[in-house]
Amino acid sequence: MVISVPRLVIAAPSSGSGKTTVATGLMAAFASRGLAVSPHKVGPDYIDPGYHTLATGRVGRNLDAYLCGTELIAPLFAHGARGCDLAVVEGVMGLYDGAAGEGELASTAQVAKLLRAPVVLVVDASSQSRSVAALVHGFASWDPGVRVAGVILNKVGSSRHEEMLREALDESGVPVLGCLRRAAQVDTPARHLGLVPVAERRSDAVDAVGAMAEQVRRGCDLDALYALARGAGELSGAAWDAAEVVASSPPPPLPVPTLGAAPPDPRHRPERPRPQTPDGLRVVAVAGGAAFTFSYAEHAELLTAAGAEVVTFDPLRDEQLPDGTDGLVIGGGFPEVYAPELSANEPLRKAVAELAFGGAPVAAECAGLLYLSRELDDQPMCGVLDVSARMSERLTLGYRDAVAVSDSALAVAGTRMRGHEFHRTVVEPGAGAAPAWGVRAPERRVEGFVQQGVHASYLHTHWASQPGVARRFVERCRTS
């Protein structure tokens, strides 16, 4: 199979240069021309893809060479871009920044090479003139395998400033494909973990994406950018397919409940109603809404391929789990922002606790871990785990190489997975009697909790790297 989708990678010398504004604006501007635009984001970021989805009407997808492996970048890209006229890939951090101590691994540059895609460098020109040429020359010549094929100048102060920048770049050999003036109206609010997600400010986010698109339309040569995208090299190989990878993953061993902390009343194991679904399907409830916005689209696709009916619910609004829930997935997000509201929804908290104490499989990552705790910033949570959670001034951030310590609904002990931590909260204690993961770096430690069917941890993982996780989880739904 040959993959020939026109594509661009939008990169920058550093964070804060304007990648998200330019990438999102380009996506929206091209979509408004009637093109089917496939949005992608390098790295583990969950928030930017939400803005990409608004811009294109298609699911924003991540391309993370650390979490998924380099061999999956092109297949996952092809899966997301299937049937599209153009793909726009927003980079992460600076062009050559990747996993700490791992060389180019997980960098925008590496992904661009794996996709054989031209790179457009977004440069914050607000405090420079002729020096911009030296900066662009350095980035363009650093790695001959990376094709820096154009520059978009951002935060340009005036016509005279633009003239000086263009004159300097004439000598660099890298064409200027856009020049954006300072425009506060396209700014998006941020807080302790980055931009505020779309789900929390949808109306304002729609306006912001519209402003980004208009700024890009005014300041960029869209025809030249599309021509550049059409010159991307062909890729060979098949697109990733959830059904195929689940079918080819090893059959999960029969799950054995792991001993851990006991429920408050060990005799209370409520009968759970069976779902009204076609034979063999099991209902997997996935937390969504403003408090739980972090998820990878491939997780739901893998669960569906493994035989689940995936149903989204909102812990801020819904007082009961979806009918017939057999398993529960609670991903990342911002429960710390909504702790009073989550706590006030006592009926749902009790329903989650009953499901977990009844032995159903529950997969909780980061925000999910906090929601299952006894309390979060002194607000009562579900009480599934006998831990206390609170906000902290310290940011925990980075990739992690992990191994499953305990048999769980997700994996057998010894399973290797790579994850990512990104939080300003702490839980005490940090691990249970049966920990979820052993982490090798930056320090050796165990973390997380395996308790009956519950697997709760701070680590965000990408199941495309281990599709057997979804198959095992759904099998546990059938047998619990």
N, C-alpha and C positions, 0 to 999 in steps of 0.2 A: 504494500500500500504506500502511495506517495502522498505526503501532506504538503499542500501548496497554498495554504491560507495566507494572504497578505498580512504582515505583522510588523509591529514596531515595539521596541522596548524604550520606555521613558525612564531615564536615569538622571543622576545629579552627582556633583562632587561631594555633597554631604546632606544630612537630614536638614530640613528647614529651608531648602532651596526653592520649593514650589512644585515638587513632583506630583503630589496629589491634585493640586489645582490644575496643572497642565494635563495630566493623564485623564482625569475625570472630565475636564472641559473638552478634550479631544474626543473622548468616547461619546459625549452628548452631542457635540457638533457634527460628528460623522453620522450618528444615529438620526439626527434631524434631517440629514440628506437622504434618508431612506435606506442606509446601509444596515445590515445585520452585524452588529459589533459585539465581539466576544471579549469580556473584560477579565483581566488576570492581575494578580498581585504576587510579587516575589516575596517569599518569607512567610512567617506564621501569622501575620497581621489579620485580625478578624474585622476591624472597623472600616478600613478603606474600601473593602469589597462591597459594603453596604451602599456607599456612595456610588460605586461603579454600577451596581444593580439599578439604582435610580436613573443613572445616566443612559443605560442601554436597554433596560427592560429584560435583561438576562442575568442569570445567577453569577455573581462575582466568584471567581475560583482562585485558589492559591497554588503557587508553584514553589515548593520548598524542597530543595535538594538535600537538606539535612534530615528532615523528618521522613521524606519519602524515598530518598535515594536518587542519584543522578539518572538512573535508568528509567525512572517513571516520569521525568519532566516532560519529555516529548509526548508520550502516550496520554498523560493527563491534560496537556495542552490541547492535543488533537480531540480529546473527548469533549472539552469545553467549547472548542471552536468549530465543532462539526456543523456544517451548513452555513457558516458565517462568511461575510464578505471581507471582514477585517478583524484582526485581533490587536488589542492594545494592552501591553504588559507594563504595569507600574512597578518600578524597582523598589528596593529597600535600602535605607541608609545611603552611604556613598556608593558609587558604581562598583568599587573593588572591595567593599566591606562585606565580610561574611561571618561564618561561625568562628568564634575566638580560638586562635591557635590551630586552625584547620586550613590555612592558606586561603584559596579562592572558594572553598566549599560554601555553598548556599548564598554566594554573592550574586548581585545582579549581573555582573560580568559573566560568571559561569553559566547562568541561565540563558543569557543572550547567546553564548556560544553553543549551548546545547540545542537552542532553537534556531540557530543560524539566522538570527534576526538582527537588523540594523539598530543601532542605539542612537537615540536623540538625547543630548545632554541638556538638562535644564540648569541654567546658571543664574544664581542670584547676583545681579550686576549692580546692586544698589550702592556699593562702596568701592567701585573700581572703574577704570576706563581701559587703558592700553594693556594693563596686566591680565585682562580677560583672555588675551591671545595666548599668553604663556600658560595659563591654567588649562585652557582647552587643548593646547598642544601636548601638555603633559599627560592628560587623560587619554587623548587619542593615540599616543605613541607608547603608552606604558605596556600594553599587551597587544601584540600584533594580531592575535586571534579575535580581538574585540573590534568590531567595526563601528567607530563613532562617526556617524554619517551626517550629523547635523546638530545645530545648537538652537535652543530657544532661550532668549534672554528674558529674564524675569525681573520685576521691580525696577524697571527703567524709569528714571526721574523726569526726563524731558526729551524733546526732539534733538537738542544739541548733544545730550548724553548718548542717545541712540546712535547718532552720527559718529561719535568718537568710538563707540564699541564696534560698529560695523567696519570702520576703517581699520581698526586693529585686527579684526578677525579676517579681513581680506587676505592677510598674509599667512593665515594658519592653514588654509586649504580645506577648512570645515565650513560648509555654508550655514548662514543664519536662516533658519526656517520660521522664525517667529520672534516677536518683540512685544512683551507685555508690560504695560505701565502699572504703576502701583494702584491697587484697587482694593480698598478695605472691605467693600461689600461682598467679596468672595471669601473672606475669612470665615472659618468655621470654629466654633468654640471648642476648647480642649479642657481636660482636667487631669487627674493623677495618672491615667493610663493612656492618654492621647486624646484624639478627637472624640467628641460626644457622638455615640452611634446614631444612625439614622432613625432607628426605632423610637428613640427618645425625643426626636425633634423633627418629625417627618415633614410637616408643612414648611418649616424654616429650611430644612435640608433640600427640599425640592427647589425653593427659591435660590439657595446657594449654588446648587448644581446648574440651574439656569443661568446664573450670573457667571459661573465658570465657563459655560459654553459660549456665552456672548463675548466674553473677554478673549477667548481663544479664536473665535470667528473673526473678531476685529484685528487680532494681532498676529495670527499665524497663516502661513501659506498652506491651506488644507490640500490643495491639488498637489503641491510638491511633496507633502508628507505622505499622501496616499500613493503617489508614484514610488516613493522610497519604500513603502511597505510592500508594494507589489514586486520589488526587486529582491525580497528575502529568498534565501536558498531553499530548495526543496528538502523535506525531511522524509525519510523512509521508516516504515514501521506501522503497526496497527494502533488505533486509538484504544485507550483504556476502556474496558467494559465491565461494569460491576457484576453482571451475571456470570461472565466468563471467569473472572478471578475468584468469585465465591465458589463456583462449581469446581475449580481446580485446586482450591485450598484444601489442606488435609482435613478429613472428618474430625470434628472435635471429640476428645475423649469424654466419656460420661462425666458430667460435673459432680463433684463431691462437695457439699457445703463445708466451708472452712470454719473451724472453730474460732470464735472471736468473742467480743463482748456480747453478753446475752441481752435479749430484749427485756424491758422492765417486767413483763409477765410472760415467762417462757411457755405457759399453757395457752396463751392467746395467739392462735394461728388462724386468723379468719379465713373463711372460704371466699375465694375471689371468683366473681362471675366470669364464665367463659365468653369470649367475644363472639358476636354474630358476624363472622367472616367466612369466606370460602374455606373448605377443608384444608387444614395444615397451616393456615395463617395465624399469627399471633399478633396482638396489638401491642406496639411499643410506643409509649407516650414520650414525647420529646418536649422539654421545657423551652418556651419561647417568650415573646413579649419583651418589654423594655428592660427587664432585669436580667434576662438570659439571652444575649444576642450573639454569643460566640459559638459558631459551629462551622464545620466544613460540609459542603453540599454532598460530598462523596459518602459521608457517614450514613445519611438517610438512604442514599442509593444502595449502599452495601446491605443495610438492614432489610430493605425491600427485596433485594435479590436473594437474601437468605431466608425469605419467607415471612417477613413481618409486614403488617399494615402500620405505617408510621403516622401517628396522629399528634399534631402540635397542640399544646395547651399553654395558658398564660398563668403562672403562679400569682400574679398580681390581681387577676380578675376572676379566674375560675375557682369555684369552691370545691369541685370534685375532679378527680382524674377522669380521663376519657373512659367511656363505658368499656368494660372488658379488659382493662389494662393488665397485661401480663408482664411487662418489663418497663423500666423507666430510665431515660437518659436525661441527665441534667448537666448541660455544658457550662461554659464560662459566661461571664458577664459582669454585672455591677450590682450584686445583691447588697453590698455595703451602702449604696446610694438609696436603696429602697427597703432597707431593713425594717422600718416601722410598718410599711405597707405589707411586706411579706409576713411579718409577725402577726398583723391584724387579721390575716386570712387564716384563722384557726382551723376551719373545716378542712382546708386543703392540707395544712400541716399534719393534721391527724390522719388524713387519707394516705399521705406519703409514708408516714410512720407505720401504719397498719400494713401497707403493701410490703415495706421493707422487712418488718418483723415477721411477716408471713412467709418469708423466704424467696420472694420474687427477685429477679436480677435487677440491680440498680447500678448504673454507671454514672459516676459523678466526677466532673473535672473542675477544679478551682472553685468557681462560684457554686457549683453543685455541692462541693465539699462543705462550703460555708453554710449552705441552705440545710444540709443534713445535720449540722452541728446542734449542740444544746442551746447555744446562744451566739448571737453576733452583735458585738457592741452593746451588750446587755439586753438585747431584744430577743425574746424566745424564738427559736427556729423549730425545726422538725423533731429534734431530739433523738434522731436515729443513732448518732454517734455521740459518745460521752466526751465531747471536746468543746472548748470555748474558743471563739474566733473574735478577732478584733482588728481594727485598722492599725497600721504602723506607719511610721515616717520613712521606713526603709523600703526601697524598691528592690524586689527580687526579680531578676531578669536574666534569661539565657537559655541556651540549648542544654539538654541533658541526655546522657547516654544511660539507659536504665535497663534493669532486668527484673522480671516479675519474681517476687520473693515467695508469694503464697499462691496456691491454686485459687482461681476465682472464676466468676462468670465471664470474664474477658479472656483470661489466658492461664495456661498451666505454668507452674513455677519453672523458672529458667528461660522463659520467653524473653528475647531481647527486643526492645523497642527504643526508639528515640523520641524525646519529648521536648517541650518548651515550657518554661515557667515565666509568668508575667503577672505579678500581684504586689499590692502594698498591704497585705493582711498577713496575720500569723494565726495558726491554730495551736492550742496547747491541750494535750501533748501533740507532737508532730507526727507520731506514728502509733499504731495500735499493736495489740498483742500479735496480730498477723498483719504485718505491713504489706502495702501494695507493691512498692518498688524499692529496689536497691539502686542508688544513684552513685556513679563513679566520680563525677566531677561537677562543680569545682572542688568538692570535698566528698569523701566517702560517707554515705549515710543511708538510712532507710527512712521512708516517708510513706504516708498514706495509710489506708485502712481497708482490710478485707474482713467482712463480718457477715456471716450467712451468705446472702446473694449480693451484698453490697461491695462495690469496688469504688473507693473514693480517694482522690489524690489531687495534688496541686498540678500535676503534669498534664499539659495539653498534648494529645497524641493525634496522629493522622492515620486512620485505619486503612487507608489505601496501601500503606507499607506492610500491613499484616491483615489481609482480608479475612483470615480465619477468626479474628476477634469478633467480627459481626456474626459469622456463622455459629460460633460458640455461644454468643450472647442469645441468639434466637433459639438455639437448641435448649439453652437453660430455661427460656420462657416456656418451652414445651414440657419440660420435666419438673419444674419447681411446683 
